[in-house]
């Protein structure tokens, strides 16, 4: 068996952006920086089978009529942009013949698509699209004994989010929405601003993934609303759109994208379970389920909670033709440190606000809900992006300007603690 294993290892090849990497004598494959990864699969981050997928991702399901193109675009980005390269298995499954290694898995986690009026042109409609995904790098070790379970350890997890607002022909709304979603997934894949795949590629540049260097993790643990804010949301008719899921996904993506910190995906991990299980030559579903539960519940040392306090819209006359719309969003953000079953320790708390002012033509006032949909989504994302950027860069001026009652909540020592945590969870 040992001789067979050695012979197999000497024939392994690694795909990089145009070069072949040699196998280290011990059998572990290294790139210029970091270790090569196996492709672990791509899918939807939801449990419940095809019905649940179609309900949760109606536009993505239709846009991905060429799923292989999306998958291959992701794999190409790994091979080109990740310095360690991607290992080619030649289509075979992983087995006890393989040395411990790294798997990279990608999931589509959340979509939001709305069609709204263009406040600058009553004859036009706009398609607003937000797509969320996440990637995990996982160390695996397959035991020699056939009855033993595979061992999995999560080394890194990062989110990606892309957004686009584009004019559409109202008479071809369905077709153009699906076309826009498809383009946002893979078109112009070398431009991070124009596709999910492109942004994913930029996140891999310069990363170093190593088996013996696991990251510390954050997780968005709880999302809530005050009673008064829940009432405001209902009065605006935005219960479904401004959901706990949306705020959890938005905060998770902002933390990962603005700081580079490793953060546990928000929501389901069905993709990880099914895709990972498909990579091995025997049924490892039980071991994978146990590893995922531990990853979701136990691995994150730092927990972030958020409570939405205010979703307010007011109107004032601007001119005979225009109304001024004032929207304010306020969210409390908290950071906790927790070791195992010990009581969580509060490290940071602050209330951040985001206010916007926009003019809307009075003849479009019957469609005010559409503007609320667009801008409360946009403003909430902007609040998280700005707050996390300010914390990461320790920009006290920016944060103080966003802070509700800064004399009470703007505490520089707590901000520095949060920034230190974000730095500690980064993969260089």
C-alpha positions as CSV (number, residue, x, y, z in Angstrom):
1,X,0.0,0.0,0.0
2,X,2.8,2.4,0.8
3,X,4.5,1.8,-2.5
4,X,1.3,2.3,-4.4
5,X,0.6,5.5,-2.5
6,X,4.1,6.9,-3.2
7,X,3.7,6.1,-6.9
8,X,0.3,7.8,-7.0
9,X,1.7,11.0,-5.4
10,X,4.6,11.3,-7.8
11,X,2.1,11.6,-10.7
12,X,-0.1,14.3,-9.2
13,X,-0.2,17.6,-11.1
14,X,-1.3,21.0,-10.0
15,X,-3.1,23.6,-12.2
16,X,-2.0,27.2,-11.8
17,X,-2.4,30.2,-14.1
18,X,0.0,28.8,-16.7
19,X,2.6,26.7,-14.8
20,X,2.9,23.2,-13.3
21,X,3.9,23.0,-9.7
22,X,6.0,20.2,-8.4
23,X,5.0,17.9,-5.5
24,X,6.8,18.3,-2.3
25,X,8.7,15.2,-1.1
26,X,6.2,14.7,1.8
27,X,3.3,14.6,-0.7
28,X,1.8,18.0,0.3
29,X,1.4,20.3,-2.7
30,X,2.5,23.9,-2.3
31,X,2.1,27.0,-4.5
32,X,4.4,30.0,-4.4
33,X,2.6,31.1,-1.2
34,X,0.1,28.8,0.4
35,X,-1.1,25.3,-0.4
36,X,-3.0,24.2,-3.5
37,X,-6.7,23.6,-3.1
38,X,-9.1,21.0,-4.5
39,X,-12.3,22.2,-6.0
40,X,-15.1,21.3,-3.6
41,X,-18.1,22.3,-5.6
42,X,-20.7,25.1,-6.0
43,X,-24.4,25.2,-5.1
44,X,-27.2,27.0,-3.3
45,X,-27.0,27.8,0.4
46,X,-30.4,26.5,1.4
47,X,-31.9,23.3,2.8
48,X,-35.0,21.5,1.6
49,X,-34.2,20.4,-1.9
50,X,-35.2,21.8,-5.3
51,X,-38.5,23.3,-4.2
52,X,-36.8,25.3,-1.5
53,X,-34.1,26.4,-4.0
54,X,-36.7,27.6,-6.5
55,X,-38.6,29.5,-3.8
56,X,-35.6,31.2,-2.3
57,X,-33.7,31.8,-5.6
58,X,-36.3,32.3,-8.3
59,X,-34.1,34.6,-10.5
60,X,-30.8,32.8,-10.0
61,X,-32.4,29.4,-10.9
62,X,-33.6,30.8,-14.2
63,X,-30.3,32.7,-14.8
64,X,-28.2,29.7,-14.3
65,X,-29.5,27.7,-17.3
66,X,-25.8,27.2,-18.0
67,X,-24.7,26.2,-14.6
68,X,-21.4,24.7,-15.9
69,X,-20.4,28.1,-17.3
70,X,-20.7,29.7,-13.8
71,X,-18.9,26.8,-12.1
72,X,-16.1,26.8,-14.7
73,X,-15.7,30.6,-14.3
74,X,-15.3,30.2,-10.5
75,X,-12.7,27.4,-11.0
76,X,-10.8,29.5,-13.5
77,X,-10.6,32.3,-11.0
78,X,-9.2,30.0,-8.4
79,X,-6.6,28.7,-10.8
80,X,-5.6,32.2,-12.0
81,X,-5.9,34.3,-8.8
82,X,-5.1,32.1,-5.9
83,X,-1.3,31.9,-5.5
84,X,-1.3,28.3,-4.4
85,X,-3.1,27.1,-7.4
86,X,-5.8,24.4,-7.8
87,X,-5.1,20.7,-7.8
88,X,-6.5,18.6,-10.6
89,X,-8.0,15.3,-9.6
90,X,-8.8,14.3,-13.2
91,X,-12.4,13.7,-12.2
92,X,-11.6,11.1,-9.5
93,X,-13.0,11.1,-6.0
94,X,-10.8,11.7,-2.9
95,X,-9.9,8.6,-1.0
96,X,-7.6,7.2,1.6
97,X,-4.9,7.3,-1.1
98,X,-4.8,11.1,-0.7
99,X,-2.7,13.1,1.7
100,X,-4.5,15.6,3.9
101,X,-5.3,18.7,1.8
102,X,-7.6,21.7,1.3
103,X,-11.0,21.9,-0.3
104,X,-12.6,25.1,-1.6
105,X,-16.4,25.3,-1.7
106,X,-18.6,28.2,-3.0
107,X,-22.3,28.8,-2.3
108,X,-24.9,31.2,-3.6
109,X,-26.6,32.4,-0.3
110,X,-29.1,35.1,-1.0
111,X,-30.8,37.1,-3.8
112,X,-32.9,40.3,-3.8
113,X,-34.5,41.5,-7.0
114,X,-37.0,44.3,-7.2
115,X,-38.3,46.4,-10.1
116,X,-39.0,50.0,-9.2
117,X,-40.0,53.3,-10.8
118,X,-37.2,55.7,-11.9
119,X,-37.9,58.8,-9.9
120,X,-36.2,60.9,-12.6
121,X,-38.3,59.5,-15.5
122,X,-41.8,58.2,-15.0
123,X,-41.7,56.3,-18.2
124,X,-38.8,54.1,-17.1
125,X,-38.4,51.2,-14.7
126,X,-35.2,50.1,-12.8
127,X,-34.1,46.6,-11.9
128,X,-32.3,46.6,-8.5
129,X,-30.3,43.4,-7.9
130,X,-28.3,42.3,-4.9
131,X,-26.5,38.9,-5.0
132,X,-24.8,37.2,-2.0
133,X,-22.4,34.3,-1.9
134,X,-19.7,32.8,0.3
135,X,-16.6,30.7,0.0
136,X,-15.1,28.3,2.6
137,X,-11.6,26.7,2.6
138,X,-11.6,23.4,4.5
139,X,-8.8,21.1,5.6
140,X,-9.6,17.4,5.2
141,X,-7.9,14.3,6.4
142,X,-9.1,10.9,5.2
143,X,-8.1,8.1,7.7
144,X,-6.5,4.9,6.5
145,X,-9.1,2.8,8.3
146,X,-12.2,2.4,6.1
147,X,-14.6,2.6,9.1
148,X,-13.2,5.9,10.4
149,X,-14.8,9.2,9.4
150,X,-13.1,12.0,7.4
151,X,-11.8,14.8,9.6
152,X,-12.7,18.3,8.5
153,X,-11.5,21.7,9.8
154,X,-12.6,25.1,8.5
155,X,-9.6,27.4,7.9
156,X,-11.2,30.4,6.2
157,X,-14.7,31.6,5.2
158,X,-15.4,34.8,3.3
159,X,-18.5,36.4,1.8
160,X,-19.0,38.2,-1.5
161,X,-21.8,40.6,-2.5
162,X,-22.5,42.4,-5.8
163,X,-25.2,44.9,-6.6
164,X,-26.5,46.6,-9.7
165,X,-29.3,49.0,-10.7
166,X,-30.2,49.0,-14.4
167,X,-32.9,50.5,-16.6
168,X,-35.2,47.9,-18.2
169,X,-37.9,47.7,-20.7
170,X,-41.1,47.3,-18.7
171,X,-42.7,45.3,-21.6
172,X,-39.8,42.7,-21.3
173,X,-39.4,42.8,-17.5
174,X,-39.0,39.1,-16.8
175,X,-36.5,38.5,-19.6
176,X,-34.4,41.5,-18.8
177,X,-34.4,40.8,-15.1
178,X,-33.1,37.3,-15.7
179,X,-30.5,38.6,-18.2
180,X,-29.3,41.2,-15.7
181,X,-28.9,38.5,-13.0
182,X,-27.0,36.3,-15.4
183,X,-24.7,39.2,-16.3
184,X,-24.1,40.1,-12.7
185,X,-23.0,36.5,-12.0
186,X,-20.4,36.1,-14.8
187,X,-20.2,38.9,-17.3
188,X,-17.0,40.9,-17.3
189,X,-15.5,38.5,-14.9
190,X,-12.2,40.4,-14.7
191,X,-14.0,43.4,-13.3
192,X,-15.0,43.0,-9.6
193,X,-17.6,45.7,-9.9
194,X,-19.4,43.9,-12.6
195,X,-19.8,40.3,-11.5
196,X,-19.9,38.0,-8.6
197,X,-17.2,35.8,-10.1
198,X,-15.0,38.9,-10.7
199,X,-15.2,40.0,-7.1
200,X,-14.7,36.4,-5.9
201,X,-11.4,36.4,-7.9
202,X,-10.1,39.6,-6.3
203,X,-10.7,38.1,-2.8
204,X,-8.3,35.2,-3.6
205,X,-5.4,37.4,-4.7
206,X,-2.6,37.3,-2.2
207,X,-4.3,34.9,0.1
208,X,-2.3,32.2,1.9
209,X,-4.1,29.0,2.9
210,X,-2.2,26.6,5.0
211,X,-3.3,23.4,6.9
212,X,-1.5,24.4,10.1
213,X,-2.8,28.0,10.2
214,X,-6.5,28.1,10.9
215,X,-8.2,31.4,11.2
216,X,-10.1,32.9,14.1
217,X,-13.7,33.4,13.1
218,X,-16.5,35.9,13.6
219,X,-20.2,35.1,13.1
220,X,-23.3,37.3,12.9
221,X,-25.2,35.6,15.7
222,X,-28.5,37.5,16.3
223,X,-30.6,40.0,14.3
224,X,-33.6,41.6,15.9
225,X,-36.0,44.6,15.8
226,X,-37.4,46.7,18.5
227,X,-41.1,46.6,18.8
228,X,-41.4,50.2,17.5
229,X,-39.2,49.5,14.6
230,X,-41.0,46.3,13.7
231,X,-44.2,48.4,13.6
232,X,-42.5,51.0,11.3
233,X,-41.4,48.2,9.0
234,X,-44.9,46.9,8.8
235,X,-46.4,50.3,8.1
236,X,-43.9,50.8,5.3
237,X,-45.0,47.4,3.9
238,X,-41.4,46.1,4.0
239,X,-41.7,43.1,6.3
240,X,-40.6,40.6,3.7
241,X,-37.9,42.7,2.1
242,X,-36.2,44.1,5.3
243,X,-36.1,40.7,7.0
244,X,-33.8,39.3,9.6
245,X,-32.2,37.3,6.8
246,X,-31.4,40.5,4.8
247,X,-29.8,42.3,7.7
248,X,-27.8,39.2,8.6
249,X,-26.6,38.7,5.1
250,X,-25.8,42.4,4.7
251,X,-23.9,42.7,7.9
252,X,-22.0,39.4,7.3
253,X,-20.9,40.5,3.8
254,X,-19.9,44.0,5.0
255,X,-17.7,42.6,7.8
256,X,-16.0,40.2,5.4
257,X,-15.6,42.5,2.5
258,X,-14.6,45.6,4.3
259,X,-12.2,44.0,6.8
260,X,-11.0,40.8,5.1
261,X,-11.9,38.9,8.3
262,X,-13.0,35.3,8.3
263,X,-16.7,35.0,9.0
264,X,-19.1,32.1,9.2
265,X,-21.9,32.2,6.5
266,X,-25.2,33.6,7.7
267,X,-28.0,31.0,7.2
268,X,-28.1,27.5,5.8
269,X,-25.1,25.4,4.9
270,X,-26.8,22.7,2.8
271,X,-24.4,23.4,-0.1
272,X,-21.4,22.6,2.0
273,X,-23.0,19.3,3.2
274,X,-24.0,18.0,-0.2
275,X,-21.1,19.3,-2.2
276,X,-18.5,18.1,0.3
277,X,-20.0,14.7,0.6
278,X,-19.8,14.3,-3.2
279,X,-16.0,14.8,-3.2
280,X,-15.2,11.6,-1.4
281,X,-15.2,8.0,-2.5
282,X,-17.4,6.8,0.3
283,X,-20.4,8.2,2.2
284,X,-19.1,10.8,4.7
285,X,-22.4,12.6,5.2
286,X,-22.4,12.0,9.0
287,X,-18.9,13.3,9.5
288,X,-19.6,16.3,7.3
289,X,-22.8,17.1,9.2
290,X,-21.0,17.0,12.5
291,X,-18.2,19.3,11.2
292,X,-20.7,21.8,9.8
293,X,-22.6,21.9,13.1
294,X,-19.4,22.6,15.0
295,X,-18.4,25.2,12.5
296,X,-21.7,27.0,12.8
297,X,-22.1,26.8,16.5
298,X,-18.7,26.5,18.1
299,X,-15.8,27.7,15.9
300,X,-16.6,31.4,16.0
301,X,-14.8,33.0,18.9
302,X,-16.4,36.4,18.2
303,X,-20.1,36.9,17.8
304,X,-21.7,40.0,16.3
305,X,-25.4,41.0,17.1
306,X,-27.4,43.7,15.5
307,X,-30.8,45.2,16.5
308,X,-32.6,47.5,14.1
309,X,-33.9,50.5,16.0
310,X,-35.3,52.9,13.4
311,X,-36.7,52.8,9.8
312,X,-38.2,56.2,9.3
313,X,-39.4,58.0,6.2
314,X,-40.8,61.5,6.2
315,X,-41.8,63.9,3.4
316,X,-41.7,67.6,2.9
317,X,-42.7,69.8,-0.1
318,X,-39.8,70.8,-2.1
319,X,-41.3,72.4,-5.2
320,X,-44.6,72.3,-7.0
321,X,-43.4,69.2,-8.9
322,X,-41.2,67.5,-6.3
323,X,-41.4,66.0,-2.8
324,X,-38.4,65.7,-0.6
325,X,-38.0,62.2,1.0
326,X,-36.0,61.9,4.2
327,X,-35.1,58.4,5.3
328,X,-33.2,57.4,8.5
329,X,-32.0,54.0,9.5
330,X,-30.5,53.3,13.0
331,X,-28.9,50.0,14.1
332,X,-27.2,48.9,17.3
333,X,-24.2,46.7,16.7
334,X,-22.6,44.6,19.4
335,X,-19.5,42.4,19.5
336,X,-19.0,39.6,22.0
337,X,-16.2,37.2,22.8
338,X,-17.2,33.7,23.9
339,X,-15.0,30.7,24.8
340,X,-17.0,27.5,24.5
341,X,-19.9,27.4,27.1
342,X,-18.6,30.4,29.0
343,X,-20.7,33.5,29.4
344,X,-20.2,35.8,26.5
345,X,-18.1,39.0,27.2
346,X,-19.3,42.3,25.6
347,X,-16.4,44.0,23.9
348,X,-18.2,46.7,21.9
349,X,-21.6,48.3,21.5
350,X,-22.7,51.4,19.5
351,X,-25.7,52.7,17.6
352,X,-25.0,53.9,14.1
353,X,-27.3,55.9,11.9
354,X,-27.6,56.6,8.2
355,X,-29.7,59.4,6.8
356,X,-30.5,60.1,3.1
357,X,-32.4,62.9,1.3
358,X,-33.8,62.4,-2.2
359,X,-36.4,64.2,-4.3
360,X,-39.3,62.3,-6.0
361,X,-41.7,63.7,-8.6
362,X,-45.1,64.2,-7.1
363,X,-46.8,62.3,-10.0
364,X,-44.9,59.2,-8.8
365,X,-46.1,59.4,-5.2
366,X,-48.5,56.4,-5.8
367,X,-45.4,54.3,-6.2
368,X,-43.7,55.5,-3.0
369,X,-43.4,51.9,-1.7
370,X,-41.1,51.1,-4.6
371,X,-38.8,53.9,-3.6
372,X,-38.8,52.8,0.0
373,X,-37.9,49.3,-1.1
374,X,-34.9,50.5,-3.1
375,X,-33.5,53.0,-0.7
376,X,-34.0,51.3,2.6
377,X,-32.2,48.3,1.2
378,X,-29.5,50.6,-0.2
379,X,-29.2,52.7,3.0
380,X,-29.0,49.7,5.3
381,X,-26.1,48.2,3.3
382,X,-24.4,51.6,3.2
383,X,-24.7,51.9,7.0
384,X,-23.0,48.6,7.5
385,X,-20.3,49.3,4.9
386,X,-19.5,52.7,6.3
387,X,-19.5,51.5,9.9
388,X,-17.3,48.5,9.3
389,X,-14.9,50.5,7.1
390,X,-14.6,53.1,9.9
391,X,-13.9,50.5,12.5
392,X,-11.4,48.6,10.4
393,X,-9.5,51.8,9.5
394,X,-10.0,53.3,13.0
395,X,-11.5,56.4,11.5
396,X,-12.8,58.0,14.6
397,X,-14.1,61.1,12.8
398,X,-16.3,59.0,10.4
399,X,-17.6,56.8,13.2
400,X,-18.4,59.7,15.5
401,X,-20.4,61.4,12.7
402,X,-22.5,58.2,12.4
403,X,-23.0,57.5,16.1
404,X,-26.3,58.2,17.8
405,X,-25.5,60.2,20.9
406,X,-21.7,60.0,20.4
407,X,-21.0,61.2,24.0
408,X,-22.6,58.0,25.2
409,X,-21.8,55.4,22.5
410,X,-18.6,56.6,20.7
411,X,-15.9,54.9,22.8
412,X,-12.5,54.8,21.2
413,X,-11.2,52.0,23.3
414,X,-14.1,49.7,22.3
415,X,-13.6,50.7,18.6
416,X,-10.0,49.7,18.9
417,X,-11.0,46.4,20.4
418,X,-13.3,45.7,17.5
419,X,-10.6,46.7,15.0
420,X,-8.1,44.4,16.7
421,X,-10.6,41.5,16.5
422,X,-11.1,42.1,12.8
423,X,-7.4,42.1,12.2
424,X,-6.9,38.9,14.2
425,X,-9.5,37.1,12.0
426,X,-7.8,38.1,8.8
427,X,-6.0,35.6,6.5
428,X,-3.0,37.4,5.1
